[in-house]
């Protein structure tokens, strides 16, 4: 199963908040390496902290390049909650790989501003 066939399970009631949908779309884009969506929502100077690996990825180009090297075979993404408040948001759930491995995750987002057009400036990504 390739990542284009990734199953997505989303909690009900996320569709009425535009920023929640952006966070979901961006999470999927990172996992599926959808660089067009990443470019649309990410600030040029985005920083992604992969805390488990003590990695800091700076800039939109570096992020896209790094993601292309992470060829994970993801079977399913299940999202438990998406919480937004002002210019902050968080998403948590579980990523199931095709080989049966499960990765619990929580990503904490900071946007450039509170406006709907605000870009993703920073993500702190926790993976277990």
C-alpha angles and dihedrals in degrees: 000000000000125000092260087070094051112143114230124205114188129181117247120259099039095110097076095063114069095201092052089055091049090053091050092046091048093049090051090046091054092049094044094039092237098170095182091060091044090053091049096053105025125088113236089246097044115157121207116194112199094195099186091057094036088237128150117194114193126196135017095267093050090048093052092045093049092049092053088059092053100077101177121173100226119188100178142004114202116189117203102181141357114195124186130185125165109312093343132085138168135198128190138178142104133295114209116202121212090250091060097259113140123209118194111210144183123184121192114203131201117194126205090246143344095263119108088245092057115129127227105264102171141009125191105199122200118192128181 
